[in-house]
Amino acid sequence: MVTVEWQTSIGVNGRNLINVKKLNWLKLKVNIFRCINRYVDLDFKDVGDPNNIVKEIQDSIFNIMENLNSNGTNKSELEGALYDLKPKKAPGFDGIPNEILREMYLANKNWFVGFLDYLLSNAIFPRVWKIALVTLIPKPKKDLSSASHFRPICLLPTWGKLFDKIISRRMSYYLELSGFISSNQFGFRQQKSTITAFQNIKNYIDQASTNGNIVCIISLDFKNAFNSVNWSILKGKIIKLPIPSYLKNIILDFLNNRSIKNGDLEMKYNLGVPQGSCMGPLLWNIFINDLLEIEFDEGIKNPSFCG
């Protein structure tokens, strides 16, 4: 007997990601039913891998969502991202704090949603939202005559952080749904952390010890990792991602024509993932994903990387 519990929205961690319109939701249920119905009267031994049913359901969901007007946003999704922006945080160069952005939304919700809809539909990440105000924080007990002894803090415009958060959540959803991100990646993912990474390594050591083997661990650290990402390589990887085309296009625009600003000095850059952005850690995971999928010889475990 197959039991299926239907929900009227698709979301992550209890928050609605995309509210599916009634008509499209009926289409989605029909497609999933067809996938399930193909198997319920058959013995799984004759079907092959039982995971095929899971894969087909995932593909069905993805195909329907690809065809939705999902490049628009909605109030539920927007409010989830808006109220995740913490109060009393320093704004970017435009001087608009998170509290004012919330008041702007409450003043005219339809206009606010319509504005972001326009940007998503046309794959536009406004240029002014790509300007990071850089503040240099001196490291304690360091010689301040060296630039490396300062910690740069990038303050981004609040509008841009909100839009960035919406895009990042959508991208993360699709990447997790498709299984694209390596299971060896423990950094910047829901329900994964350094603790789960260490537990993974511990389990491997315990099993090796039980089998009478000796374990040797090699740990590597990427120096200045986030600032060293090559945009040409990253953009090539983005184009191949299992996500809708409109998301690919706006992420590519997100990476185009960015700059940092300090006082009257403004400089463009084309290297590294944008610091202070929600998308930065996700782009880093995409960039190094191939590294975590390397197949080693028998007896060598893939690295458990935590970004």
C-alpha positions in Angstrom: 0.0 0.0 0.0 1.3 3.4 -1.0 0.5 6.4 1.3 1.2 9.9 0.1 0.7 13.0 2.3 0.0 16.1 0.1 1.0 19.6 1.0 -0.1 22.8 -0.7 3.3 24.4 -0.8 6.9 23.3 -1.3 9.3 24.7 1.2 12.5 24.3 3.3 12.6 24.2 7.1 8.9 25.0 7.5 9.1 28.1 5.3 7.3 28.3 2.0 9.7 28.5 -0.9 7.2 28.6 -3.7 3.4 28.7 -3.3 2.1 26.5 -6.0 -1.0 27.8 -7.7 -4.0 25.5 -7.5 -4.0 24.5 -11.1 -0.4 23.7 -11.2 -0.6 21.8 -7.9 -3.3 19.6 -9.5 -1.0 18.9 -12.4 1.8 18.1 -10.0 -0.3 15.6 -8.1 -1.4 13.9 -11.4 2.2 13.6 -12.5 3.4 12.1 -9.2 0.4 9.8 -9.2 1.4 8.5 -12.7 4.9 7.9 -11.4 3.6 5.9 -8.4 0.9 4.1 -10.3 3.6 2.7 -12.7 5.0 0.7 -9.8 2.2 -0.1 -7.3 1.0 -3.2 -9.2 4.5 -4.5 -9.9 7.0 -6.4 -8.0 10.0 -4.2 -7.3 12.3 -7.0 -8.4 11.0 -6.5 -12.0 11.5 -2.8 -11.9 15.2 -2.6 -11.1 16.4 -0.1 -8.6 13.6 0.8 -6.2 15.1 4.3 -6.0 13.8 4.8 -9.5 10.4 5.8 -8.0 12.1 8.4 -5.9 14.0 9.7 -8.8 11.0 9.9 -11.0 9.0 11.8 -8.3 11.8 14.3 -7.9 12.0 14.8 -11.7 8.2 15.2 -11.8 8.4 17.9 -9.1 11.3 19.6 -10.8 9.7 19.7 -14.3 6.4 21.1 -13.0 8.2 23.8 -10.9 10.4 24.6 -13.9 7.2 25.4 -15.9 5.6 27.4 -13.1 5.7 31.2 -13.1 8.3 30.6 -10.4 10.5 33.4 -11.5 8.0 35.6 -9.7 8.1 35.9 -5.9 5.2 35.9 -3.4 4.4 37.5 -0.1 5.0 34.4 1.9 8.4 33.8 0.5 9.3 37.5 0.7 8.2 37.9 4.3 10.2 34.8 5.3 13.4 36.4 3.9 12.6 39.9 5.0 12.1 39.0 8.7 15.2 36.9 8.7 17.2 40.1 8.2 18.4 41.0 11.7 17.7 44.4 13.2 20.3 46.9 14.3 22.8 45.8 11.6 25.0 48.3 9.8 23.6 49.2 6.4 25.5 49.5 3.1 26.5 52.7 1.4 22.8 53.6 0.7 22.2 54.0 4.5 18.9 52.0 4.5 18.8 49.7 7.6 16.7 46.5 7.7 14.1 48.1 9.9 13.3 50.8 7.2 13.2 48.1 4.5 10.5 46.3 6.5 8.5 49.5 6.8 8.7 50.0 3.1 7.3 46.6 2.5 4.4 47.2 5.0 3.6 50.5 3.3 2.9 48.9 -0.1 3.2 45.1 -0.2 2.0 44.8 -3.8 4.4 47.3 -5.2 7.3 45.7 -3.3 6.5 42.2 -4.6 5.9 43.5 -8.1 9.3 45.3 -8.1 11.1 42.0 -7.2 9.0 40.1 -9.7 10.2 42.4 -12.4 13.9 41.9 -11.5 13.5 38.1 -11.3 11.6 37.9 -14.6 14.2 40.0 -16.4 17.3 38.4 -14.6 18.4 41.8 -13.2 20.4 42.2 -10.1 20.7 46.0 -9.9 24.2 47.5 -10.2 23.8 49.7 -7.0 23.2 46.5 -5.0 26.5 45.1 -6.1 28.6 47.9 -4.4 30.1 46.7 -1.1 31.1 49.3 1.5 34.4 48.1 2.9 35.4 48.8 6.5 38.8 47.8 7.7 39.0 46.4 11.2 42.5 46.1 12.7 43.5 42.8 14.1 44.5 42.9 17.8 48.2 43.2 18.6 49.3 43.4 15.0 51.6 45.7 13.1 49.1 48.0 11.3 51.6 49.0 8.7 50.8 45.7 6.9 47.5 45.5 4.9 47.2 41.8 5.9 46.8 42.8 9.5 43.4 44.3 8.8 40.1 42.4 8.6 37.9 43.8 5.8 34.2 43.9 6.5 31.9 44.2 3.5 28.6 46.0 4.1 26.1 45.4 1.3 22.9 47.4 0.6 19.9 46.0 2.4 17.8 45.7 -0.7 20.5 43.6 -2.3 20.8 41.3 0.8 17.1 40.6 0.7 17.0 39.8 -3.0 20.2 37.8 -2.6 18.6 35.7 0.2 15.5 34.9 -1.9 17.6 33.8 -4.8 20.0 31.8 -2.6 17.1 29.9 -0.9 15.7 28.9 -4.3 19.0 27.8 -5.6 19.8 25.8 -2.4 16.4 24.1 -2.7 17.0 22.9 -6.2 20.6 21.8 -5.5 19.5 19.7 -2.5 16.5 18.3 -4.4 18.7 17.2 -7.3 21.4 15.7 -5.0 24.0 17.9 -6.8 26.0 18.9 -3.7 28.4 16.2 -2.6 27.5 14.1 0.5 31.1 14.9 1.6 30.3 18.6 1.9 29.4 19.5 5.5 29.8 23.3 5.2 27.0 25.8 4.7 24.2 23.2 4.5 21.1 22.6 6.6 21.5 20.0 9.3 25.2 19.7 8.6 28.1 21.2 10.5 31.7 20.6 11.8 30.1 18.2 14.3 28.6 16.0 11.6 31.9 16.2 9.7 33.9 15.0 12.7 31.3 12.3 13.5 31.7 11.1 9.9 35.5 10.8 10.3 35.1 9.2 13.8 32.8 6.5 12.4 35.3 5.8 9.6 38.2 5.5 12.2 36.1 3.2 14.4 35.3 0.9 11.5 38.9 0.8 10.4 40.1 0.0 13.9 37.6 -2.8 14.2 39.0 -4.3 10.9 42.5 -4.0 12.3 43.6 -1.2 10.0 45.6 1.9 10.7 44.2 5.3 9.8 46.2 8.3 8.6 44.5 11.6 8.2 45.7 14.4 5.9 44.1 17.8 6.5 44.3 20.6 4.0 43.5 24.3 4.5 42.6 26.6 1.7 44.4 29.9 2.3 42.3 33.0 1.4 39.8 30.5 -0.2 36.7 32.7 -0.7 38.8 35.5 -2.2 40.5 33.3 -4.7 37.5 31.8 -6.7 38.0 32.2 -10.4 34.8 33.7 -11.9 35.3 32.3 -15.4 35.4 28.7 -13.9 32.6 29.5 -11.5 30.3 30.8 -14.2 31.0 27.7 -16.3 29.8 25.5 -13.4 26.7 27.7 -12.8 25.6 27.2 -16.4 25.6 23.4 -15.9 23.7 23.5 -12.6 20.4 21.5 -12.3 18.4 24.7 -11.6 15.8 26.7 -13.7 17.3 28.9 -16.4 16.0 32.1 -14.9 18.0 31.4 -11.7 21.1 30.7 -13.7 20.7 34.0 -15.5 20.2 36.1 -12.4 23.1 34.5 -10.6 25.4 35.2 -13.6 24.2 38.9 -13.4 24.8 38.8 -9.6 28.5 38.1 -10.4 28.8 40.8 -13.1 30.1 44.3 -12.6 30.6 44.2 -8.8 32.8 46.7 -6.9 34.0 47.6 -3.4 33.9 51.1 -2.0 35.9 52.8 0.7 35.4 56.6 1.0 35.7 58.2 -2.4 37.6 55.2 -3.8 35.6 52.6 -5.7 37.2 49.6 -7.4 35.7 46.8 -9.5 36.7 43.2 -9.0 36.2 39.9 -10.7 37.6 37.3 -8.3 36.3 35.6 -5.2 32.8 35.1 -3.9 31.1 38.3 -2.7 31.7 38.6 1.0 28.7 39.4 3.2 26.3 37.8 0.8 24.0 34.8 1.3 25.0 33.4 -2.0 28.8 33.6 -1.3 29.0 30.3 0.7 26.7 28.5 -1.7 28.8 29.6 -4.7 31.9 28.3 -2.8 30.2 24.9 -2.4 29.4 24.8 -6.1 33.0 25.8 -7.0 34.7 23.0 -5.0 32.0 20.3 -5.5 34.0 18.4 -8.1 36.9 18.1 -5.7 34.7 16.3 -3.2 33.5 13.8 -5.8 37.0 12.5 -6.7 37.1 8.7 -6.6 40.1 7.4 -4.6 41.7 3.9 -4.5 40.2 1.3 -2.3 40.9 2.0 1.3 41.1 5.8 0.9 38.0 7.7 2.0 36.9 10.9 0.2 37.6 14.0 2.1 34.9 15.3 4.5 35.2 18.9 3.8 33.7 21.6 6.0 33.8 25.1 4.4 
